[in-house]
Amino acid sequence: MAKKHSFFNAEFADQWKESYLKLQNDQKKGVDKVVMAIIKSETTPGMRVKPIEPSKYYDEARANDGDRVVHHIFKGTAYFDDIVPHDDINKYGRTPK
């Protein structure tokens, strides 16, 4: 019998969509792989999902050498919040009000 996979629902914030449109095609491919892996609860080589300190509300997933997919998972839904360069990840270190 085949293994049954469960998927997260996905919601994309306006900021995520805006950031995605600014990426080059090769960057989009890396982001697409990471997004699908998160939705399917899988990993890709080098993805390294980890919580963003200090609040650990958001997680970051490595999409390529510089870009990180900022997301959080809540009640069966993966919320994709933004795509940012690694150096800008600290702005997501706090829980939103």
C-alpha positions as CSV (number, residue, x, y, z in Angstrom):
1,M,0.0,0.0,0.0
2,A,1.3,3.4,-0.9
3,K,2.2,5.9,1.8
4,K,-0.4,8.6,2.2
5,H,1.1,12.1,2.3
6,S,-0.5,15.0,4.1
7,F,-0.1,18.5,2.8
8,F,-0.3,21.9,4.5
9,N,-2.7,24.4,3.1
10,A,-0.7,27.4,1.8
11,E,-1.4,31.2,2.1
12,F,0.9,33.8,0.6
13,A,1.1,37.3,2.1
14,D,1.0,40.3,-0.2
15,Q,4.6,41.1,0.9
16,W,5.7,37.6,-0.1
17,K,4.1,38.0,-3.6
18,E,5.8,41.4,-4.0
19,S,9.2,40.0,-3.1
20,Y,8.7,36.9,-5.4
21,L,8.0,39.1,-8.4
22,K,11.3,40.9,-7.9
23,L,13.4,37.7,-8.0
24,Q,15.3,36.5,-11.1
25,N,14.2,33.2,-12.7
26,D,16.9,31.1,-11.1
27,Q,16.1,32.5,-7.7
28,K,12.4,31.7,-8.2
29,K,13.3,28.1,-9.0
30,G,15.0,27.7,-5.6
31,V,12.1,29.4,-3.8
32,D,9.6,27.2,-5.6
33,K,11.4,24.1,-4.5
34,V,11.5,25.2,-0.9
35,V,7.8,26.3,-0.9
36,M,6.7,22.9,-2.3
37,A,8.9,21.1,0.3
38,I,7.4,23.0,3.2
39,I,3.8,22.4,1.9
40,K,4.6,18.6,1.6
41,S,6.5,18.5,5.0
42,E,9.7,17.4,3.2
43,T,13.2,18.9,2.9
44,T,15.5,19.8,0.0
45,P,19.3,19.7,0.1
46,G,20.6,22.8,1.9
47,M,17.1,24.0,2.9
48,R,17.9,24.2,6.6
49,V,14.6,25.3,8.2
50,K,15.1,27.0,11.6
51,P,13.2,29.4,13.8
52,I,14.2,33.1,13.7
53,E,15.4,34.2,17.1
54,P,14.5,35.6,19.6
55,S,10.7,35.0,19.5
56,K,10.8,31.9,17.2
57,Y,7.4,32.9,15.8
58,Y,8.7,32.8,12.2
59,D,10.8,30.2,10.5
60,E,13.3,30.7,7.8
61,A,14.2,28.3,5.0
62,R,17.2,28.7,2.8
63,A,16.2,29.0,-0.8
64,N,19.6,29.7,-2.3
65,D,22.9,31.3,-1.3
66,G,21.3,34.6,-0.2
67,D,17.5,34.3,-0.1
68,R,15.4,33.0,2.8
69,V,11.7,32.1,2.7
70,V,10.1,33.5,5.9
71,H,7.1,31.5,6.9
72,H,5.2,30.1,9.9
73,I,2.8,27.2,10.3
74,F,-0.4,27.4,12.2
75,K,-3.3,24.9,12.4
76,G,-2.5,23.0,9.3
77,T,-1.6,26.0,7.1
78,A,1.8,27.2,6.0
79,Y,1.8,31.0,5.8
80,F,4.4,32.4,3.6
81,D,5.3,35.9,4.8
82,D,8.2,37.2,2.8
83,I,11.4,36.4,0.9
84,V,14.4,38.3,2.2
85,P,18.2,38.4,1.8
86,H,19.9,36.5,4.6
87,D,21.3,39.8,6.0
88,D,17.7,41.2,6.5
89,I,16.3,38.2,8.3
90,N,16.5,39.9,11.7
91,K,13.5,42.1,11.0
92,Y,11.4,38.9,11.5
93,G,12.9,38.2,14.9
94,R,9.8,39.4,16.9
95,T,6.3,38.1,17.1
96,P,3.9,40.5,15.2
97,K,1.5,42.5,17.4
